[in-house]
Amino acid sequence: MQDQFQSDVNGALEYATVTLPSCDLVTVLQESLQATLDYFQQSSDALDALHLVLFRAWRHKGANMLNFSVSRYERGIQTHEFLRLMDLNGLFERTMSHLYELPHEEALDVLEEFIHSDPSLRYLSYYLRIINAIPDEQQYCRRVDFLTEQTFYDKDKTALTKLATLIDEQKADATTVRVVKLTYLARQLIGSSGIRSEVTRSASKKRRIVIKAFDERGFTPDITKEWQHTRDKQDTNSHERAFILICQSIRGHIQPKRSIEAKELQDNIDDVALKDMLTTMVQKVPSDNQLVSSCKRWCLNVLLEKSSGWKSVLTAMVQFADLWIDEWIQPYAIDTMASLIMHENLLVQYYHHLYKVVYCLPRDEYIKGKVVNLCIFFYNMMLKVTDKEALLTFRDYVYQHMSVQHSLEYNLFDVDCPLIDLDAELAKAFNQCNSEAIVWNSVLQKLAVISIIHPKAVVMEMVSQCCHNKDRHATTIPVLRGLGSLCRTQVKKEGKITTILSHCLDTLLCQWKSYILKDNVTNIATFIATCSQAPNSFETYPPLLVPKRHVREHAEVLLDLEQFLPNNVIPWLRTECSGTLLQLGVETLSMLCSSRATKWNDWSSAMQILNRSDTPVGCTDPLPLARAVSRILDMRSKGLSLQNLENASSFQKKLAHLMAFLYDFQDQEQGAELERFLQEILEDYGWQTYMSWSDFKYEVSLKSPGQKKVVAPVQLESIVNDLGGTCQLFQSKAQDDEKDGWSMLFETCKLSLSFTNQLFAAKDYWMYSLMLLWNHPNDDTLVSEQLYRSLHPSLSPSTMQEYEQLLIIFMGQLYDSFDTAGKAIREHSYRNQGMQKLARLLNDTDAKVFWMVLYMCKLLVHTSESETSKDSDLVYALGITKALNSCHYWTQPFEVSKDPLSLRRFRDRIVEEDVTRMNAAKMWDATQELTDDMDNAMVIDVNYPFMDTKSRSTQALSILALSEICEAFHQVQDQDIHELLRVPMLQIVEGLQDSERRQEFHRLADSQVKSRLTTWKKSKQQKRRGILRPLIDEEHHEFLRSQVLLLDDSALQNVILQSLQLTGQDTATNTVNKKHQAIYCI
């Protein structure tokens, strides 16, 4: 239909523009429009279509050359033309109704344009109703001023009376500013005509109100007296009587019903659906109680006709919803009635009525049926709230009200609803959560609705799923964040302030059996750490370092560590050493100190972002946490698992760094507090625990006035004295008397970096004892024995970091203290001549690494000679292997230039005499005979990669390390340890292959031009050819091959032999002149 009318408009505009510009457009267009209307038999749909086409053509008259939705001619439909066409076709009501669908500002602009063109009173009632909905006072006043400034040509008394009535109605609920504006407007419009509004007139005379069905007395009742009279009679239907009295009171104060002609147009509500529903409800009102039935019919008729006071009636109906719920729950009414209640902002009133019926009335079968229907209606009504903020705000209001009256576990419905299975709905919604992004959708909406009814069930289900299923937190935690402040809503539980999330986590841990909890410790710890992470600007921070300010301001941080650590984690840390909760506590702490972002892997770098004025959320008061961790560390020899020891020790070191940063040591009060803490550790725990805090104590002393001293147990006095006054010896109450001085020395160095550094800095004060440690590893017994005693789990449980501290840091400083250690390594009489040659190539730096490798391999062989458990040996071998991997860059031992090598640079290097002499492979004289005289040679083959003294030392170190590991592999007959040793062996092989520089050589060889070889062959001068160096020099082939053949794993043997070209086949053919095998230089 719209196309037909649009064609009429297009034709008329074309006729007016091209053929007859001065014609009357309205006359021409009306003839076409009338014909089309007659064709469609003046139907309502045709009139609707005509209105839309004309309104659009007028509204976009200024964009007729730009907008394809309107006619594209030089002129459009002007305002006066549109108004004439509107009146000719009876479109006034449709146009006014359409304005209610527009935004307020746009609708008012349209009406103002109408009034400018046609200053008639007929637009004013619509204008006043629309501006009454404007919330901004300034905008409201500006719009009223527009009306005041206009001069209207008609002064019809009926229209003026209706306007006066409308103005009085609006003044009743208006602010003072609006009342003043409306009063002035009324004076301007009505003047002294003597016209009074219907409100004024009806209030000035007494009128007998007749409500025969439920007010036979015919006057407005005194509701207080009537209610007291009902209570004195102990009327069993007092609830129904109260509703009737309220309706009678409303009926006594509302205005008479307006005529059909004056009835206002409604917006935002589907009038057709609403009228159909109300009409059906009037017809189906039960007649078992005549008084109640009559009252209900009156209420429905008020709503149906939208009489004055209908909102008060609707409010009363909601407040007595149990009397109406049997009608509202019917299929024909449930959706429309719910929409009406939501639209009129009566949701809170309905909730309070539901609460009263569920929790305050005696429960019998009649009430139970009402409760079920009320709950079903409430649930369906909640599902209609699509606005996120509105739904979550209402949820928080309900929770605040319910939590005051009931425990955290409340269920708003508190009744079995056969039509609403919350558990099934929750499971269904949860299974649809498959996105890591927070997007408000139907799934989140349904979860938000369920959280209004039973918040703990929602959180508990999600926590349970995350803790049971690995990586489920990736899709679940965004959902929890999307539910607003639900997880962080605070409640008081057993005298402590907690949150729903914390409480659900505690409840879940209490319900689970120990074996279930043990299997899911990592999942739980991951969930806690992820909930503690801060999205947006702090997402890369370890959760423990997120500033408190950010946590307070952002609800997306679901767990506040400032509360969670003392209320949950610290109690876990105080359980028995073999308990699962303690394991959960230390693993949680470990994850709170880590971040998925690689740039925060270094804890020291992460601490650079801290600011004392904005304390990290995890360390508001770090001392209780420090005491709890110290208690765990003190269990290292009392059955504490190695994993728990590893996590606790790692966290303790990070916490110590954090405390050293946070505390102001110039402040006497803070300094005294730390001294008391350290004294507690000394008095309550063993010396090893106290030494774990020794680095922190030394750092404190460096920042405090007074002498700087390291600490050590008194048993070391016989070996190191007091290191020239730089060491403070202490006596612990829980001292280990079974260990001798040397054992205590190695244990102390394992635990304290500050003591190790000071020990060798003051070596002159214990030189006689130190000299006992200066032996070649193959000749030593004291050092290797003490290392074994200090590291093996069966004798002294240790963390991986402590292995590195002893085997790399301590042993490295021991080597440095031995002035002739490098000479001892190079000149030692080894078991094999090939090994002797390689050792002589080592410089002092590489000799130091080989020194450590020899000790580590010796310690590995020690496992085959001991009678300890296999598990302990495996952990011991793992710690040594990790230290072995860390002591050198095995995979990339050779220095690689940052700048890519070019042919020019290669040829410049190959002609350097030093490079040629150190890397010459073979030389030929003019007769093509091999020669050793470089000056007389005509052709010289030079090996690449080029090697100097340093790189030969590096290669020798890798070969020696590989041979020692092969020897240890052969002597240790344990498959699990063999698997551990495969890693450093293959790393060394990868480094010896030097793939990067060899690939660079092939690239350069392939880039040579074809004529290069011809020119090179014809040259009569001395010429050189760069060729690939064998992976292992021929003089070391036999030695390394014999060591690799010691391996009991034939597959591993073959991999290493083939990777290093040790299979025995001759791969070097120096007479072949293919360009991809050599780089030719003249």
VENFEN-V50198 format. One line per field, one symbol per residue. psi: psi as a letter, one per 20 degrees, with the letter a starting at -180 (. if undefined). burial: # if it has 16 or more other C-alpha atoms within 10 Angstrom, else .. A space follows every 10 residues. Layout:
psi = ???
burial = ???
This chain:
psi = ghhghhhggg gghgghgggm hjrohggghh gghhghghhj kkrhhghggg gggggghghk hikiihpiir qmrhqaprgh gghghghhjl jghhgghhhh irqgggghhg hhhghghnmq iiihhhghhg hhiphphggg hhhhhghhiq ophplphghh ghggggghgh hhjrrgghgg ghghgghhgh ckijpqrhgg ghiiqppppo nhhjnhhkrp qohggghggg hhilpikhgh hgggggghgg hiirqqpqrh hipqqqripn hgggggghgg hghjpqjhoh gggggggggh hghgilrpjh hhghghghil hhiihhghiq hihggghghg gghjljgggg ghgggghgih qpoahghghg gghggggggh hhiioipggg ghghghgggg ghhhhrrhjq ohgkqoohio nhgghghggh iinkqiqopo ahghghhhgh hggmhhhggg ggggghhhpp jhhhighhgh hijcjghjpq rpoliqparg ggghgggghh hqqhhgghij gggghggghh hiqorcikii qphhjpqhgh ghioiiohpo hhhhghhggg hhijrqhjqh hgggghhghg hijrqiphij hohhhhiiiq phinqqhilg nighhhgghh hghijhjkjp qhghgggggg hhhhhggghh hhqoiiohgg ghghghghhg gghhrrhhgh hhjhhgghhg hhiqqrqoqr qqqhiihigi cklkjjpoqq oqhlqniiqa ggghghgghh hohhggghgh hlhhikghhh hiinqqhhiq hgghghgghi hphihnpqrh hhghhghggg hghgghiohk gghhghjqnr iphhhggghi iprhghhggh ghgggghhhg hhhiirkrqg gghggghggg gghghiiqnh hmhqppqhpq prhghghhhh ipgggghijp gqqqahjkqq qiohhiqhpp ppppqqqahg hhggghgggg gghhhhghgh homphghghh ihghghgggg hhhlhghhhh ghgggiiqqh iggggghipi rpqqpprpqq gpqhiigggh ghghihpioh ghghggghhj lkiiqoioni ipkphiiqpp q.
burial = .#.###.### #######... ....##.### .###.##... .....##.## ########## #.##.....# ###.###.## ###.##..#. ##..###.## ...#..##.. ##.##..##. #.######.# #........# #.##..##.. .........# ########## #......##. ##..##..## .....####. ........#. #..##...## #.....#..# .........# ########## ##..#..... .......... ...##.##.. ##..#..... ########## ########## .######### #####.###. .######### ##...##### #.###.##.. .......#.# ########## #####..#.. ##.###.##. .#.....#.# ###...#... .#...#..## .......#.. ..######## ########## ###.####.. .######### ########## #......### #####..##. ......#..# ########## ####.....# ########.# #...###### ######.### .###..#..# ########## #####....# ..#..##..# ....#####. .#..###### ######...# .#.####### ########## ##.##..... #..#...#.. ##.####### ########## #..#...### #######.## ###..##.#. .#........ ########## ######..## .##.##...# ..###.#... ..##.##### ####..#### ########## #######... ##.###.... ...####### ####.##### ########## ###....... .######### #####.##.# ####...... ..#..##..# #...##..## #####..... #..#..#### #######..# ########## ########## ##....##.# #..####### ####..#... ##.##..#.. ..#..#.... .######### ##....#.## #.#####... ..#..##.## ##........ ....#.#### ##
